[in-house]
Amino acid sequence: GLRKSFAKVMGAFKQRRDLVGSEKLRPRSAWYDWNYKSELYAFAKRLNEELTEDTLRIAFTHKSFIDQEELKRKNLGISLQDVQIQLADNSSLITMGEQIISKYIKAFIRHCYEALPEEGVSAVHDYLMSDCVLSRVSLNIGTKDLMLCSDFPPEESTLAATLKAIIGAIAQDNDTKRAEKFVLDFILTELAGKDIFDIWEIPKPRAVLNSFLKKQGRLPSESRLVFSSGRNTILAVFQVALFSDKEFIGQGPGETLTIAEE
């Protein structure tokens, strides 16, 4: 019966797999049941975006893929003039999307965090524009199997570039406002649960604070020791407060006066 033979069959399959070797990593498009047109349609519907098939094809086609196809034809002796590759790459959409993302992120941060210094705005902007963040967003919305590129699995830079191209495609087929809403929903939400100091490393916090106070027309900050305990022990703690023109700014603890002040 099935129960008696199941273990033997699975064991035989395992032996055959060990002889052949592990399955080669292949893109989803390598399988015979792949329908690229349907996948593009489903992708746009999942994002609730009105995008034409032609625009989506361009957004997912990288220059490296076209170069790779041209090289294959050249190696096969096929003239590129006789049989041309009817594909357009996403370079212009990437540039457009990058500009939209960068501009909207800075405007959003400045509007929502008016007291944040420009150095902090730049730090948050650079974090959200990094390949690490953009590639994670790109991967989560399902671009990996739809991309046409020379590298597989795709690198972070390729995934990030694809996301920029998609945002550029949204702006092209709809308008910039629609693309900015996409940035708000998918990229700026990466700030959820993040501490500003995990993103913005301040080498000289006192100098940044004094620069911020100067822009507001206020006097430089002054530190005052508020509380200390266990000075001569390994568990020493100091509480330092900062004032500007006798107005309290804030306070913080530390194992030394310097750390507490920072």
Backbone torsions as a table, in degrees:
resi	resn	phi	psi	omega
1	GLY	NA	-179.8	-177.3
2	LEU	-63.2	-40.8	-176.3
3	ARG	-63.8	-38.0	-178.4
4	LYS	-74.2	-36.4	-175.1
5	SER	-89.2	-15.0	-173.9
6	PHE	-60.1	-47.6	-178.1
7	ALA	-63.5	-39.3	179.6
8	LYS	-65.8	-42.1	179.9
9	VAL	-64.1	-46.3	-179.8
10	MET	-64.3	-35.9	176.6
11	GLY	-65.0	-39.6	177.6
12	ALA	-64.9	-41.4	177.2
13	PHE	-60.9	-40.1	-179.5
14	LYS	-65.1	-41.6	178.7
15	GLN	-63.7	-41.6	179.0
16	ARG	-65.0	-39.8	178.8
17	ARG	-65.1	-38.9	178.4
18	ASP	-64.8	-34.8	179.0
19	LEU	-70.4	-42.2	-177.7
20	VAL	-76.1	-36.0	-175.3
21	GLY	106.2	171.1	-178.0
22	SER	-68.8	155.2	-179.4
23	GLU	-65.4	131.4	178.5
24	LYS	-68.5	135.7	-179.9
25	LEU	-68.5	119.2	-177.1
26	ARG	-129.4	149.2	176.4
27	PRO	-69.0	159.2	-179.0
28	ARG	-59.5	-31.0	-177.9
29	SER	-69.0	-10.5	-179.6
30	ALA	-76.8	-14.1	-178.4
31	TRP	-86.5	149.8	-170.9
32	TYR	-67.4	-25.0	-176.6
33	ASP	-90.0	16.6	-177.6
34	TRP	-77.6	128.5	177.8
35	ASN	-123.6	96.2	-172.8
36	TYR	-64.3	-39.0	-179.2
37	LYS	-62.0	-44.6	179.1
38	SER	-66.5	-37.3	179.4
39	GLU	-65.6	-39.8	177.8
40	LEU	-64.8	-41.7	178.6
41	TYR	-62.6	-45.3	-179.3
42	ALA	-65.8	-35.9	179.3
43	PHE	-61.9	-46.8	179.8
44	ALA	-63.5	-38.5	-179.4
45	LYS	-70.0	-35.5	177.9
46	ARG	-62.5	-37.3	179.6
47	LEU	-84.8	-6.1	-178.0
48	ASN	59.5	42.4	179.6
49	GLU	-119.1	140.9	177.4
50	GLU	-91.0	96.2	-178.6
51	LEU	-127.2	137.2	178.5
52	THR	-75.8	156.8	-179.4
53	GLU	-63.4	-40.0	-179.2
54	ASP	-63.0	-42.3	179.9
55	THR	-65.4	-41.1	179.2
56	LEU	-65.4	-38.7	178.5
57	ARG	-61.3	-41.9	178.7
58	ILE	-66.5	-41.6	-178.0
59	ALA	-61.6	-31.3	-177.6
60	PHE	-94.3	-5.6	-177.2
61	THR	-97.5	116.0	-179.5
62	HIS	-94.3	156.2	-179.7
63	LYS	-60.8	-34.1	-179.2
64	SER	-63.0	-33.3	179.2
65	PHE	-68.7	-42.8	179.2
66	ILE	-64.3	-42.3	177.7
67	ASP	-62.3	-38.8	179.2
68	GLN	-65.4	-42.0	179.2
69	GLU	-66.6	-38.4	177.8
70	GLU	-64.7	-38.8	178.9
71	LEU	-66.5	-39.5	177.8
72	LYS	-60.8	-44.4	-179.2
73	ARG	-67.7	-35.7	179.1
74	LYS	-65.8	-41.2	178.9
75	ASN	-66.8	-27.8	178.3
76	LEU	-85.8	-2.8	179.3
77	GLY	79.9	19.2	179.5
78	ILE	-90.2	127.8	-179.6
79	SER	-71.5	129.7	179.3
80	LEU	-70.8	-22.2	178.7
81	GLN	-76.2	-36.2	179.7
82	ASP	-74.5	-43.0	-179.7
83	VAL	-122.1	94.0	-177.7
84	GLN	-84.8	149.3	176.9
85	ILE	-86.4	112.5	-176.7
86	GLN	-86.3	65.0	179.8
87	LEU	-134.0	143.6	175.1
88	ALA	-114.9	137.0	-178.2
89	ASP	-86.8	170.3	-173.0
90	ASN	-96.8	20.8	-176.2
91	SER	-58.4	-45.6	-178.6
92	SER	-67.8	-36.8	178.3
93	LEU	-68.3	-35.2	177.5
94	ILE	-63.0	-45.6	178.8
95	THR	-62.0	-44.4	179.4
96	MET	-62.6	-45.8	-179.7
97	GLY	-64.8	-39.5	179.3
98	GLU	-62.9	-40.8	178.5
99	GLN	-65.1	-41.0	179.7
100	ILE	-65.3	-45.6	-179.6
101	ILE	-61.0	-50.3	-176.9
102	SER	-60.8	-47.2	-177.8
103	LYS	-64.4	-43.0	-176.2
104	TYR	-72.4	-37.9	179.0
105	ILE	-60.9	-46.7	179.8
106	LYS	-63.4	-42.8	179.8
107	ALA	-64.3	-40.4	-179.0
108	PHE	-66.3	-46.2	-178.6
109	ILE	-64.3	-43.2	180.0
110	ARG	-65.3	-34.0	-179.1
111	HIS	-74.9	-42.7	-175.5
112	CYS	-82.6	-27.6	-178.5
113	TYR	-126.4	75.7	-175.0
114	GLU	-64.3	-30.9	-177.3
115	ALA	-82.9	-8.1	-178.5
116	LEU	-73.1	125.0	178.8
117	PRO	-60.5	161.2	-177.8
118	GLU	-62.4	-30.8	176.7
119	GLU	-63.8	-37.7	177.1
120	GLY	-68.5	-39.1	177.2
121	VAL	-60.7	-43.9	180.0
122	SER	-65.3	-37.4	-179.9
123	ALA	-65.9	-44.4	178.6
124	VAL	-65.9	-40.7	178.6
125	HIS	-60.4	-47.4	-178.8
126	ASP	-65.1	-34.3	178.3
127	TYR	-65.2	-47.4	-178.4
128	LEU	-70.6	-26.3	179.7
129	MET	-87.6	-3.1	-177.7
130	SER	-69.0	152.9	178.9
131	ASP	-61.9	-31.2	-179.1
132	CYS	-61.7	-47.5	-178.1
133	VAL	-72.2	-49.0	-176.4
134	LEU	-64.8	-36.9	179.1
135	SER	-68.0	-35.1	177.9
136	ARG	-65.9	-42.8	177.2
137	VAL	-63.7	-44.2	-179.4
138	SER	-61.0	-43.3	-179.9
139	LEU	-65.4	-38.6	-176.6
140	ASN	-70.7	-25.0	179.2
141	ILE	-92.1	1.5	171.0
142	GLY	89.1	38.5	179.8
143	THR	-89.4	-17.4	-171.6
144	LYS	-56.0	-46.1	-175.6
145	ASP	-82.1	-9.9	-176.8
146	LEU	-99.3	-16.0	-175.8
147	MET	-71.4	143.8	172.5
148	LEU	-110.3	100.2	-177.9
149	CYS	-144.9	169.3	-175.8
150	SER	-80.9	-23.5	-176.5
151	ASP	-101.9	136.3	174.4
152	PHE	-147.7	128.6	-2.8
153	PRO	-65.3	149.0	-175.0
154	PRO	-65.7	147.4	177.7
155	GLU	-77.3	167.1	-179.5
156	GLU	-59.6	-40.7	-178.6
157	SER	-63.8	-35.9	178.9
158	THR	-69.9	-42.1	177.3
159	LEU	-62.9	-42.5	179.6
160	ALA	-65.0	-41.5	178.9
161	ALA	-64.1	-35.9	177.9
162	THR	-64.1	-41.9	178.3
163	LEU	-62.4	-41.3	177.5
164	LYS	-61.8	-40.7	179.9
165	ALA	-65.5	-37.6	178.3
166	ILE	-64.3	-42.5	178.0
167	ILE	-64.8	-39.0	174.8
168	GLY	-63.8	-36.4	178.0
169	ALA	-66.8	-38.5	177.7
170	ILE	-63.1	-42.4	178.5
171	ALA	-65.7	-35.7	-178.2
172	GLN	-72.2	-43.8	-177.4
173	ASP	-83.5	-22.5	-180.0
174	ASN	-119.3	-99.9	174.7
175	ASP	-159.4	172.4	-177.6
176	THR	-64.5	-35.4	-180.0
177	LYS	-60.0	-40.2	179.1
178	ARG	-65.6	-39.9	178.4
179	ALA	-66.8	-38.6	178.4
180	GLU	-65.6	-35.4	176.6
181	LYS	-65.0	-36.5	176.2
182	PHE	-62.9	-43.0	177.7
183	VAL	-60.9	-42.8	179.5
184	LEU	-62.8	-42.3	-175.1
185	ASP	-76.7	-34.5	-170.6
186	PHE	-110.9	-28.6	-175.9
187	ILE	-102.4	-48.8	-178.9
188	LEU	-66.5	-22.5	176.4
189	THR	-68.4	-11.5	175.5
190	GLU	-67.7	-12.7	177.7
191	LEU	-81.3	-10.5	-178.1
192	ALA	-60.8	127.0	179.0
193	GLY	78.7	3.9	-179.5
194	LYS	-91.9	140.8	172.9
195	ASP	-91.3	137.6	-176.8
196	ILE	-58.3	-32.2	-177.2
197	PHE	-80.0	-11.3	170.5
198	ASP	-76.9	-21.9	-178.8
199	ILE	-99.7	-42.3	-174.1
200	TRP	-107.9	106.0	176.7
201	GLU	-91.4	117.1	-175.6
202	ILE	-100.2	109.3	-178.6
203	PRO	-68.9	-37.7	-179.9
204	LYS	-130.0	81.1	-175.2
205	PRO	-61.8	-35.0	-179.2
206	ARG	-65.4	-40.5	179.4
207	ALA	-66.5	-38.8	177.9
208	VAL	-65.1	-41.6	178.8
209	LEU	-63.0	-45.6	179.9
210	ASN	-64.4	-36.2	176.8
211	SER	-64.9	-40.0	178.4
212	PHE	-66.3	-41.2	179.1
213	LEU	-66.2	-36.5	179.7
214	LYS	-64.5	-38.9	178.2
215	LYS	-63.9	-28.1	178.9
216	GLN	-88.8	2.3	179.6
217	GLY	75.1	27.7	-179.0
218	ARG	-111.3	162.9	-179.1
219	LEU	-74.1	156.8	178.0
220	PRO	-60.6	158.2	-177.2
221	SER	-75.1	151.7	176.0
222	GLU	-127.7	137.8	-179.0
223	SER	-100.0	144.1	178.7
224	ARG	-136.8	135.2	176.7
225	LEU	-76.9	119.7	-178.0
226	VAL	-94.4	-40.4	-174.3
227	PHE	-156.6	147.0	174.9
228	SER	-147.6	152.8	-180.0
229	SER	-152.5	141.1	177.0
230	GLY	62.8	45.2	-175.9
231	ARG	-54.6	-42.3	-173.4
232	ASN	-100.6	24.9	178.8
233	THR	-122.8	171.9	178.7
234	ILE	-77.9	-7.0	179.5
235	LEU	-109.5	33.5	-179.0
236	ALA	-66.5	144.2	177.8
237	VAL	-140.8	137.5	179.4
238	PHE	-127.0	139.3	177.0
239	GLN	-114.7	114.6	-176.9
240	VAL	-114.7	134.6	177.8
241	ALA	-111.7	148.5	178.5
242	LEU	-112.1	138.6	180.0
243	PHE	-130.5	150.7	173.2
244	SER	-131.7	113.3	-176.7
245	ASP	54.6	46.6	178.5
246	LYS	66.2	11.0	177.6
247	GLU	-102.0	128.3	-176.8
248	PHE	-67.3	131.3	178.6
249	ILE	-105.0	-49.7	-178.9
250	GLY	177.7	175.4	180.0
251	GLN	-148.3	159.7	-179.2
252	GLY	-159.0	153.5	179.9
253	PRO	-94.7	166.0	176.7
254	GLY	-175.3	160.1	-179.6
255	GLU	-78.0	-14.7	172.4
256	THR	-133.4	166.1	179.5
257	LEU	-63.5	-38.5	-178.8
258	THR	-65.2	-44.9	179.9
259	ILE	-65.4	-42.1	179.1
260	ALA	-63.0	-37.7	179.8
261	GLU	-68.2	-39.1	179.2
262	GLU	-69.3	NA	NA
